[in-house]
Amino acid sequence: MGNSGLEINESHVQRVFDFTDEVIKQYPNRLAGTEACRNTANRVKREFIKNCDPNSVQTEDFTVHPKSFLKYIPGLVALYIISSILLYLQFPLPALIGYSLGIFAFYSQFVRYWEVFDSLFPKASGYNVFGAIEPEGEVRQQVIISAHHDAAYVFQLIARTPKYYAKFINGGILFLGLGFLVSLTGTILTIFHIPTPEWVHPWVPLVLIAGSVFVLPLAFFTTGEVSPAAGDNMIAVAIANETAKLFHDAKQAGINPLRHTRLIVASFDAEEAGLRGARAFCKKHGEELLRTKTYVLNIDTLYKVKDLTFLDNDLNSSVKLSHEMAQACVDIAKSLGYPAKISGMPFGGGSTDAAEFGKIKVDATNMAGINFDIGRFDEGLVYHTPNDLTKYIEPEMVEAALKIARDYTLKKDSES
């Protein structure tokens, strides 16, 4: 595939870093639903207008309940402790109800990103921004380069004790599940008037209460502190913008490199609030995305080129992404001299916006520069911490992302 006129050099990489630094300095604390995040969306829109076709850039607002995604966790911890005390006081049925509600809340919100409890939290507006570059000829397909511009709360366990992050998460799940099983057994024994074995009470409930040592830190999973969110994920928005500029400048010079492929760049809001922005986009544009063959190269969490990874499943391993697309990106990366591999999002690793496209059967993958295995988190990790700044992002990672986005778009167009 040729990329004449689309060469990438240090100036492209520097513009990516400059735009990222500008945003995180001017619009700190850009949580979904805040004025800072709305101002960020407007700033991204101004960039997209410069680098996309005239009148193609749009902003779409949607309703979001940002705090519903993580701020239920202190309530979940309290529910666990209350249920354990009820079990100790020999009220197994109320304890069973409490543990069951806790498990459902954890599964629906933390594992599957459902919107079950959203209405219990304040609502706000989120803003998606996207623009397009049309091909020379008839549109036969489209490639979307996407990222998200909202920032995350600092994950206190990652910021302070990354080595023990997985242990606390798994420990909390273990004790919640154990409490459910013990209370279920106690409820059944009570219904059938079977005496509780002496070794069960009070020792098992006391073990569950002692398990609060693992569960209680989860109440402080997030506080009010917000990450600068350079690597996760403003750098990726800047890369999407620079990719648009690359193709736009060529088109303006009279050499449109795209024959039959529409290039769309998109910056989603509320990814850190449970993928709500990408979900809103897919709900509104789902029919169009399926009517015109679409490939989504989402970019999220870029730091080190040695960790270059493309996902073929997402959302805690519950959503299938395109293995073929991930493999094509790996092949491109290796042809450019970069190490790359296909991976899946492990349980506990969370999700990226690519999952929302995977849900509606649109081909999608996510490009990352981090190891998502929470069991291998270690000191020096800046993801979701106060240290998520551009100085911890390798220029080689940015250059690789730009070249892969460029070459994947050209590859698909050559096949059209």
C-alpha positions as CSV (number, residue, x, y, z in Angstrom):
1,M,0.0,0.0,0.0
2,G,1.3,3.4,-0.8
3,N,1.4,6.3,1.6
4,S,2.9,9.0,-0.7
5,G,2.1,12.4,0.7
6,L,1.1,10.9,4.1
7,E,4.5,10.7,5.6
8,I,4.6,11.0,9.4
9,N,7.5,12.7,11.1
10,E,8.4,14.4,14.4
11,S,6.2,17.4,13.8
12,H,3.1,15.2,13.7
13,V,4.1,13.6,16.9
14,Q,4.9,16.9,18.5
15,R,1.5,18.4,17.5
16,V,-0.2,15.4,19.2
17,F,1.7,16.1,22.5
18,D,1.1,19.8,22.3
19,F,-2.7,19.4,21.8
20,T,-2.8,16.9,24.7
21,D,-0.9,19.2,27.0
22,E,-3.0,22.1,26.1
23,V,-6.2,20.3,27.0
24,I,-5.1,18.8,30.3
25,K,-3.8,22.2,31.3
26,Q,-6.7,24.3,30.3
27,Y,-9.5,21.8,31.2
28,P,-8.5,19.9,34.2
29,N,-11.0,17.7,36.1
30,R,-12.9,17.0,32.9
31,L,-15.3,14.4,34.3
32,A,-18.3,13.6,32.1
33,G,-21.1,16.0,32.7
34,T,-18.9,18.9,33.9
35,E,-18.2,22.2,32.3
36,A,-14.6,21.3,31.8
37,C,-15.6,18.2,29.8
38,R,-18.1,20.3,27.7
39,N,-15.3,22.8,27.0
40,T,-13.0,20.0,26.0
41,A,-15.6,18.7,23.5
42,N,-15.9,22.2,22.1
43,R,-12.1,22.5,21.8
44,V,-11.9,19.1,20.0
45,K,-14.7,20.3,17.7
46,R,-12.7,23.3,16.7
47,E,-9.8,21.0,15.8
48,F,-12.0,18.6,13.8
49,I,-13.5,21.5,11.9
50,K,-10.0,22.5,10.7
51,N,-9.1,18.9,9.7
52,C,-12.3,17.4,8.4
53,D,-14.5,18.2,5.4
54,P,-16.6,21.4,5.6
55,N,-19.9,21.0,7.4
56,S,-19.1,17.4,8.4
57,V,-18.3,18.0,12.0
58,Q,-21.1,17.5,14.5
59,T,-21.6,17.6,18.2
60,E,-24.3,15.4,19.7
61,D,-25.5,15.6,23.3
62,F,-26.9,12.8,25.4
63,T,-28.1,12.3,28.9
64,V,-25.7,10.6,31.3
65,H,-25.6,9.8,35.1
66,P,-21.9,9.9,35.6
67,K,-21.7,9.0,39.2
68,S,-23.8,5.8,38.7
69,F,-20.8,3.9,37.4
70,L,-18.5,4.0,40.5
71,K,-20.1,6.0,43.2
72,Y,-22.4,3.1,44.3
73,I,-19.3,1.2,45.6
74,P,-19.4,2.7,49.2
75,G,-23.0,1.6,49.4
76,L,-22.1,-1.9,48.3
77,V,-19.4,-2.1,51.0
78,A,-21.9,-0.9,53.7
79,L,-24.4,-3.5,52.4
80,Y,-21.8,-6.3,52.8
81,I,-21.0,-5.3,56.4
82,I,-24.7,-5.0,57.3
83,S,-25.4,-8.4,55.8
84,S,-22.5,-10.0,57.6
85,I,-23.8,-8.6,60.9
86,L,-27.3,-9.8,60.2
87,L,-25.9,-13.2,59.5
88,Y,-24.1,-13.1,62.9
89,L,-27.3,-12.1,64.6
90,Q,-29.0,-15.2,62.9
91,F,-31.1,-13.4,60.4
92,P,-30.1,-15.4,57.3
93,L,-32.9,-14.3,55.0
94,P,-32.3,-10.5,55.3
95,A,-28.6,-11.2,54.9
96,L,-29.3,-13.3,51.8
97,I,-31.3,-10.4,50.3
98,G,-28.4,-8.0,51.1
99,Y,-25.7,-10.2,49.6
100,S,-27.8,-10.9,46.5
101,L,-28.4,-7.2,45.9
102,G,-24.7,-6.6,46.4
103,I,-23.7,-9.2,43.8
104,F,-26.3,-8.0,41.4
105,A,-25.0,-4.4,41.8
106,F,-21.4,-5.5,41.3
107,Y,-22.2,-7.6,38.2
108,S,-24.5,-5.1,36.5
109,Q,-22.4,-2.0,37.1
110,F,-18.8,-3.1,37.4
111,V,-18.8,-6.2,35.1
112,R,-21.4,-5.5,32.4
113,Y,-21.7,-1.7,32.5
114,W,-25.5,-1.8,32.6
115,E,-27.6,1.2,33.4
116,V,-29.7,-0.4,36.2
117,F,-29.0,2.2,38.9
118,D,-28.4,5.2,36.7
119,S,-31.7,6.9,37.6
120,L,-30.7,7.0,41.3
121,F,-27.9,9.4,40.5
122,P,-27.9,13.0,39.2
123,K,-28.1,13.4,35.4
124,A,-26.0,15.6,33.2
125,S,-25.2,16.1,29.6
126,G,-22.4,14.5,27.7
127,Y,-21.1,15.5,24.3
128,N,-19.8,13.4,21.4
129,V,-17.9,15.0,18.6
130,F,-17.2,13.6,15.1
131,G,-16.3,14.6,11.6
132,A,-15.6,13.0,8.3
133,I,-13.4,13.1,5.2
134,E,-15.1,11.8,2.1
135,P,-13.4,9.7,-0.6
136,E,-12.9,10.6,-4.2
137,G,-15.5,8.2,-5.4
138,E,-18.6,6.4,-4.2
139,V,-18.6,5.5,-0.5
140,R,-18.5,1.7,-0.2
141,Q,-17.2,1.5,3.4
142,Q,-16.0,3.6,6.3
143,V,-13.3,3.6,8.9
144,I,-13.8,5.2,12.2
145,I,-10.8,6.3,14.3
146,S,-12.2,6.9,17.8
147,A,-11.1,7.8,21.3
148,H,-12.6,9.5,24.4
149,H,-12.0,12.9,25.8
150,D,-13.4,12.6,29.3
151,A,-11.1,11.9,32.3
152,A,-11.3,9.3,35.0
153,Y,-11.5,9.5,38.8
154,V,-8.2,8.5,40.3
155,F,-8.4,4.8,41.3
156,Q,-6.9,5.1,44.8
157,L,-5.9,1.4,45.0
158,I,-3.9,1.7,41.8
159,A,-2.4,5.1,42.7
160,R,-1.3,3.9,46.2
161,T,-1.0,0.1,46.1
162,P,-1.0,-1.1,42.5
163,K,0.6,-4.5,43.5
164,Y,-2.4,-5.2,45.7
165,Y,-5.1,-3.9,43.4
166,A,-6.1,-7.3,42.1
167,K,-5.9,-8.8,45.6
168,F,-8.4,-6.3,47.0
169,I,-10.8,-6.7,44.0
170,N,-10.6,-10.5,44.1
171,G,-10.8,-10.6,47.9
172,G,-13.9,-8.4,47.8
173,I,-15.6,-10.6,45.2
174,L,-14.6,-13.8,47.2
175,F,-16.1,-12.6,50.5
176,L,-19.3,-11.3,48.8
177,G,-19.8,-14.7,47.1
178,L,-19.0,-16.5,50.3
179,G,-21.5,-14.4,52.2
180,F,-24.2,-15.2,49.6
181,L,-23.5,-19.0,49.9
182,V,-23.5,-19.0,53.7
183,S,-26.7,-16.9,54.0
184,L,-28.4,-19.1,51.3
185,T,-27.5,-22.2,53.3
186,G,-28.7,-20.6,56.5
187,T,-32.0,-19.6,54.9
188,I,-32.6,-23.1,53.6
189,L,-31.8,-24.6,57.0
190,T,-34.2,-22.2,58.7
191,I,-37.0,-23.0,56.2
192,F,-36.7,-26.7,56.9
193,H,-36.1,-26.2,60.6
194,I,-32.7,-27.9,60.5
195,P,-30.4,-26.8,63.4
196,T,-27.3,-24.9,62.4
197,P,-24.1,-26.9,63.1
198,E,-22.2,-25.5,66.1
199,W,-19.1,-24.9,64.0
200,V,-21.0,-22.7,61.7
201,H,-22.2,-20.1,64.1
202,P,-20.7,-17.8,65.2
203,W,-17.4,-18.6,63.5
204,V,-18.4,-18.4,59.9
205,P,-20.2,-15.0,60.3
206,L,-17.2,-13.7,62.2
207,V,-15.0,-14.7,59.3
208,L,-17.2,-12.8,57.0
209,I,-17.1,-9.8,59.3
210,A,-13.3,-10.1,59.4
211,G,-13.4,-10.1,55.6
212,S,-14.3,-6.5,55.8
213,V,-10.5,-5.9,55.9
214,F,-10.6,-6.7,52.2
215,V,-13.9,-5.2,51.4
216,L,-13.6,-1.9,53.3
217,P,-10.8,-0.4,51.1
218,L,-13.2,-0.7,48.1
219,A,-15.3,2.1,49.7
220,F,-12.4,4.4,48.8
221,F,-12.0,3.0,45.3
222,T,-12.4,6.6,44.1
223,T,-12.6,9.9,46.0
224,G,-13.1,13.3,44.4
225,E,-9.6,13.4,42.8
226,V,-9.5,13.4,39.0
227,S,-6.7,12.1,36.8
228,P,-5.1,14.4,34.2
229,A,-5.8,11.6,31.9
230,A,-3.2,12.2,29.2
231,G,-2.6,8.6,28.3
232,D,-6.1,7.6,29.1
233,N,-7.2,9.1,26.9
234,M,-6.6,12.6,25.6
235,I,-3.5,11.5,23.7
236,A,-5.7,9.2,21.6
237,V,-8.1,12.0,20.7
238,A,-5.1,14.1,19.6
239,I,-4.0,11.1,17.5
240,A,-7.4,10.8,15.8
241,N,-7.3,14.5,15.1
242,E,-3.8,14.3,13.6
243,T,-4.8,11.3,11.5
244,A,-7.7,13.5,10.1
245,K,-5.2,16.3,9.4
246,L,-3.0,13.9,7.5
247,F,-5.7,12.9,5.1
248,H,-7.3,16.3,5.0
249,D,-4.0,18.1,4.0
250,A,-3.5,15.6,1.2
251,K,-7.0,16.1,0.0
252,Q,-6.5,19.9,0.1
253,A,-3.3,19.5,-1.9
254,G,-5.4,17.9,-4.7
255,I,-4.4,14.3,-3.9
256,N,-7.2,12.5,-2.1
257,P,-5.7,9.2,-0.9
258,L,-9.1,7.7,-0.3
259,R,-11.0,6.2,-3.3
260,H,-14.1,4.5,-1.8
261,T,-13.6,4.8,2.0
262,R,-15.1,7.5,4.2
263,L,-12.8,8.3,7.1
264,I,-14.6,9.4,10.3
265,V,-12.8,10.6,13.4
266,A,-14.8,10.6,16.7
267,S,-14.2,11.7,20.2
268,F,-16.7,10.2,22.7
269,D,-17.6,11.5,26.1
270,A,-18.4,9.5,29.3
271,E,-16.3,6.5,28.5
272,E,-15.1,6.6,32.1
273,A,-18.8,6.7,33.2
274,G,-19.4,3.2,31.6
275,L,-19.1,3.8,27.9
276,R,-22.2,5.9,27.8
277,G,-21.0,8.2,25.0
278,A,-20.1,5.4,22.6
279,R,-23.4,3.7,23.6
280,A,-25.4,6.8,22.7
281,F,-23.6,7.1,19.4
282,C,-24.3,3.5,18.5
283,K,-28.0,3.8,19.5
284,K,-28.4,6.8,17.3
285,H,-26.3,5.7,14.3
286,G,-26.6,1.9,14.6
287,E,-28.6,1.4,11.4
288,E,-26.2,3.6,9.4
289,L,-23.1,1.8,10.8
290,L,-24.6,-1.5,9.7
291,R,-25.9,-0.3,6.4
292,T,-22.4,1.0,5.3
293,K,-19.7,-1.5,6.1
294,T,-17.8,0.0,9.0
295,Y,-14.5,-0.7,10.7
296,V,-13.8,0.9,14.1
297,L,-10.2,1.4,15.2
298,N,-10.7,2.6,18.8
299,I,-7.6,4.0,20.6
300,D,-7.5,3.9,24.4
301,T,-4.7,3.9,26.9
302,L,-1.4,4.5,25.2
303,Y,1.9,4.5,27.1
304,K,4.6,2.1,25.9
305,V,5.2,0.7,22.5
306,K,6.4,-2.6,23.9
307,D,2.9,-3.1,25.2
308,L,1.2,-2.5,21.8
309,T,-1.9,-4.6,21.9
310,F,-5.1,-5.0,19.8
311,L,-8.2,-6.4,21.5
312,D,-10.4,-9.1,20.1
313,N,-12.7,-9.1,23.1
314,D,-13.7,-6.4,25.5
315,L,-15.9,-5.5,28.5
316,N,-14.3,-7.9,31.0
317,S,-14.2,-10.6,28.3
318,S,-18.0,-10.4,27.7
319,V,-18.1,-8.8,24.3
320,K,-16.5,-10.2,21.1
321,L,-14.5,-7.8,18.9
322,S,-13.2,-8.5,15.4
323,H,-10.3,-10.9,15.6
324,E,-9.7,-10.4,11.9
325,M,-9.4,-6.7,12.3
326,A,-7.1,-7.1,15.3
327,Q,-4.9,-9.4,13.3
328,A,-4.7,-7.0,10.4
329,C,-3.6,-4.2,12.7
330,V,-0.9,-6.5,14.3
331,D,0.3,-7.4,10.8
332,I,0.6,-3.7,9.9
333,A,2.4,-2.9,13.2
334,K,4.9,-5.7,12.6
335,S,5.5,-4.6,9.0
336,L,6.4,-1.2,10.4
337,G,8.8,-2.7,12.9
338,Y,6.7,-2.5,16.0
339,P,6.1,-5.4,18.4
340,A,2.4,-6.1,18.6
341,K,0.0,-8.8,19.7
342,I,-3.7,-9.7,20.0
343,S,-5.1,-9.8,23.5
344,G,-8.5,-9.9,25.2
345,M,-9.7,-7.6,28.0
346,P,-9.3,-9.8,31.1
347,F,-11.9,-9.9,33.9
348,G,-11.3,-6.8,36.1
349,G,-9.6,-4.9,33.3
350,G,-12.7,-3.0,32.4
351,S,-13.6,-2.0,28.9
352,T,-13.1,0.4,26.0
353,D,-15.6,2.1,23.7
354,A,-14.9,-0.6,21.1
355,A,-17.2,-2.9,23.1
356,E,-20.3,-0.8,22.2
357,F,-19.6,-1.3,18.5
358,G,-18.9,-5.0,19.1
359,K,-22.3,-5.3,20.8
360,I,-24.1,-4.2,17.6
361,K,-21.9,-6.5,15.4
362,V,-19.8,-3.7,13.9
363,D,-16.2,-4.8,13.2
364,A,-14.0,-3.1,15.9
365,T,-10.8,-3.5,17.8
366,N,-9.0,-1.3,20.4
367,M,-5.4,-0.3,20.1
368,A,-3.6,0.1,23.4
369,G,-0.1,0.6,24.8
370,I,-0.6,-1.0,28.3
371,N,-0.9,-4.4,29.8
372,F,-4.5,-4.7,31.0
373,D,-3.7,-7.7,33.3
374,I,-4.6,-6.2,36.7
375,G,-2.6,-9.0,38.4
376,R,0.6,-7.5,36.9
377,F,0.0,-3.9,37.9
378,D,3.2,-2.6,39.6
379,E,4.9,0.5,40.8
380,G,5.3,3.2,38.2
381,L,1.8,2.6,36.7
382,V,0.3,6.0,35.8
383,Y,-3.0,4.9,34.4
384,H,-5.9,6.3,36.5
385,T,-3.5,8.1,38.8
386,P,-2.5,11.8,39.3
387,N,0.7,11.0,37.2
388,D,-1.1,10.3,34.0
389,L,0.9,13.0,32.1
390,T,2.4,13.2,28.6
391,K,5.9,12.7,30.0
392,Y,5.1,9.1,30.7
393,I,3.9,8.5,27.1
394,E,6.6,7.3,24.7
395,P,6.9,9.4,21.5
396,E,7.5,6.1,19.7
397,M,4.0,4.9,20.9
398,V,2.4,8.0,19.4
399,E,4.3,7.6,16.1
400,A,3.3,3.9,16.0
401,A,-0.4,4.8,16.6
402,L,-0.4,7.4,13.8
403,K,1.2,5.1,11.3
404,I,-1.0,2.2,12.1
405,A,-4.2,4.3,11.9
406,R,-2.9,5.7,8.5
407,D,-1.9,2.3,7.1
408,Y,-5.0,0.5,8.3
409,T,-7.2,3.1,6.6
410,L,-5.2,2.8,3.4
411,K,-5.3,-0.9,3.5
412,K,-9.1,-1.0,3.8
413,D,-9.4,1.5,1.0
414,S,-7.2,-0.6,-1.3
415,E,-9.5,-3.5,-0.7
416,S,-12.7,-1.5,-1.5
